[in-house]
Amino acid sequence: MLRSAVLVVATLGLLLSDATAGTLDRIRDKGVLKIGFRADAPPFSYKSQIGEAAGYTVSLCRAVAAQIKQQLKRDKLSVEYVPVTAESRFQAVKEGKVDLLCGASTVTLARREIVDFSLPTFVDGASVLLREDGPQNFGDLDGQKVGVRAGTTTEEALRNTIEDLAITVETVAVKDHHDGVARLLKGELAAYFADRAILYFLMRGSGAADKLFLSDQQFTYEPYALALQKGDTEFRLAVDRALSRIYRSGEISTVFSAAFGPGAEPTDELNTLYRMSALRE
């Protein structure tokens, strides 16, 4: 009986140790970093034509993984890509299904009740994509249908904008950004509402850019960051240290160019974000 009790206590101790181990400890022990990514948020997070995770934030997370590999002094560190949706992404972080959420995730106080966030990775704002033969600005959308991706901060921003302008708009939740643009081109929607960088990327890749235009209006300020499990300060420090080194070294320029294409340049606001987040050791 004594031997059995000792075995039970030892087993419980091992289980408790594994359950309470920090993310960095698990990465060190197993050599795997789990990256959560959305397949429908280009140019930040999407599936490439060959089915691989791609985009600005995904590439940035790969660079973070390389920095963490050096910090942990591991010969090898594998990256496992875990698909998430706009609705499931933060719960996946909370439950430990992913170590790092790499997409177009805006930092909000409500979300910080569920997860923690890294240093900023991008700054954007909600805008609207319109057809050349339709309404020319958001104020002209009274009585029209406007598409938006459900489960995003832009969905709330759209409701606030409609209220502020005191117009009547029917909001239509689309299954993903590509669906929103397709329905806009078909005339099923008068406009599509999302973050500017996403809208620009979608318009450029739609094959019908001459039929669309991106409004100059910007309705929100959207600071992006990487989400990770709440309270894991050691892992958050490792991620922030990696991001700071990427910003200081100029490696971020390579990541940006690869995602947004030749000729694209960070805005003054984004360059300021990089400089402010390039913290010293």
N, C-alpha and C positions, 0 to 999 in steps of 0.2 A: 504493500500500500504506500509506503514511504517513497519507494522508487517511482511509482506511478504519479504520485503527487509532484515529485521533483520534475518529471518529464512534462507534466501539464503546465507547471509554472514556467519551465524553460520555453515551452512552445508558445505560451501566451506572451512571454517576454519578447520572443522573436517577432510575433505578429504585431505587438504594440510598437516595437522599434521600427518595423517596416511602415506601419501606418503613420507614425509621427515623423518619419525621416523627411528632411527638407528636400525640395526639388533638386538643388545642387548636389546633395548627397546621392540621390537616386541616379542623376545623370553621371556622376563620378563612378558609381558602382556598376551601372548597366551599360554605360556608353551610348545612351540614346536620348536625344532631345526631341520631344513631341511638339510639332508646330501645327496649330490649328489655322486653317485657311478657308476663305470663302471662294467658291468657284465663279461667283457672279459679281465681283467688284473690281473690274479692270479700271485703271492700270495698276491698282494696288494689290489685288489678289484675285487670281483666276486660274483656270486650266488652259494650258497651251494647246496648240493643235495636235500635239502628240500625247495629250492627257496628263502632263506634268504640272505641278504647282508652279506658278510664275507670278511676276508683278513686282512693283517697287518694294512693298513691305515684305513680301516673301524673300526677295533678294537681300533686303536689309537684315532679315532674321537669319539668313544663311551666313552673312558676315558676322553677326552676333555669335552664332554657333561656333564659327572658326575662332573667335576671340576667347570664348569660354573653353574651348578645347585646349588652347594654350594656357589659360589660367589654371586648368585642372591638371595640366601636364600629362594629357592622355595622348597616346600614339594615334588613336582612332576615336572619332565621335560620329555616330550615325544620326541622321535627321529623319524622323518619321513624320510624314504629312497626314494630318487628320482632317478630312472635310467637315466643315461646320456650316450652319445656315445663319442668316441674320437673326433669326429667332433663338437658335440654340447656342450660339457662340459663347456667351458669358457663363451660361450654366455649365458648358463643357469645361471651362477654366475652373469654375468653382468646384466641380466634381473631380478634378484632376485628370480628366480625359486628355487634356492638352496642357503642356507646360507654358506655352507662349502663344498668344493669339496674334496672328500676323495678317492684318487686313486693313480695312478703312474704318477704324474704331475711334469714335469721338469720345474724349474724356468728359464725363459729366459727374456731378456729385451723387446722383442716384446710382450710377454704375459703380462708383467707388464704395458704395455700401456692399457690393457683391464681390468685386475684384480690386486688385491694385493695378496701377499703371506705371510704365517706365517713363523716362524722359520723353519729351515730345519727338515725334518722327516726321510730322508733316502738319501743314495748316491749310485749310481750305474753307469753303463757304457754300451754302446752298444757292442754286440758281435754277434757271428754267430753260429747257430746250424747246424751240418752237419751229413750226414749218414756215417756209418763205411765203407761202400763199395763205397763211392764217393770221391770227392775232399777233401783233408786233411787240407786245410787252405784257407783263402779268396783269396790269390793270384792265386790259382788253378781254380778259378771260371770263368775264361775268356771264353766267349761264352755260359755261363750257365744261368739258370733262378734262381733268388733269390727273395724269398717272403719277404714282409714287411707290417706292419699294417699302412694303410693310416691315415693321420691326427695326426701323432706323430713326435717327434723330431728325432726319429731313421730313419724315412723316409728321412729326409734331410741328416742325418749322412751317410746313405747308398749311396746317390748320391755323397757326398763329398769323401767317401772312394773309390768309383769306379773311380772318377776323379783323386785322388791322386795316385792310383796304375796304372792308364792309361790302364785299361782293359775294355773289352766290356761285359757288363752284362745286361740281360733283367730283369728289376724289375717288380715284379708282386704284385699288391695290393691285399691283402686277406681280407676277411670280419671280421675275428677276429684271435686271436692267436691260438686257437684250430684248426681252418681251416688251418692256415699256417703249423702247425706241421703235420696234417693229410696229406696234400698235399706233404710235404717233405717225409713222410714215403711211400707214393704211388709212389714216383719217379717223380712226376709232377714238383717238385722244387729240385734244387741241394743243396739249403741251405735256412735257415730262419733267418732273421736278426731282433734282438730285444734287449732289455736290459737283461743283464746277469742273474739277479735274476729271471726274468720271464722265460727265456729260461731254466734255471735249474729246476724250478718248473714244467714246462710243460714236460720236458724230463722225470723227475722222475714219473710223473703221466700218461705218455703216454701208459704204458703197453708194450712198446717196447724200453726201455732204452738201451738194449744191442745192438740195431741197430743204435743208435745215439751217438754223442759225442759233447760236448761243447768246442769250440775253446778257447785256452788260450789268444787269441788276444782280446784287448779291444780298441775300436775306439773312444769313447767319455767319457766325464765326465758328469753324469746326477744327479744334486742335486734336490731331490724331496721336495715339501712343500705342504701345504694345501692352496687352492685358496679361496679367499673371495672377497666381493664387494670392488671395488676401493674407497679409501677415507674414509672408515669406521674405523677410528683409534681406537675408543672405543672397537669395537668388535675384531679388530686385537690384541689389547693389552690383551683382555680377553683370546683369543685363545693362544697367546704366553705365557701368565702367566700359563695357564693350561699345555701347553707342557713343560715348564720349571719345573714345579712341578713334572710331570710324569718322566722326566729325572732325577731330583735330588733324587726322592724317590726310584728309581730303578724299578718302576712299568713297565718301558719300557722293562725290561727283560722278564716279563710275556707275554707282547704283542708280542715280537719278537718270543719267543719259541712257542707260540700258532700258529703263522702264518707259521713259517719255519720248525717246527717239532723238536722232541727231538734230541739232539746232534748237532744241528745247532748253530753256534756261530757268533756274529757280527764280521765283519772285524775290523782290527785296525783303519781303516779310519772311519768306522761307529761309533766305540766307541769314537773316538776323536770328531766326530760331536755331539754325545750325551753330552759329557763333555762341549764342547764349548757353547752348547745351554741351559745348565742348569743354567740359569741366576738367580742371587740373587734378592730377593724382594727389 
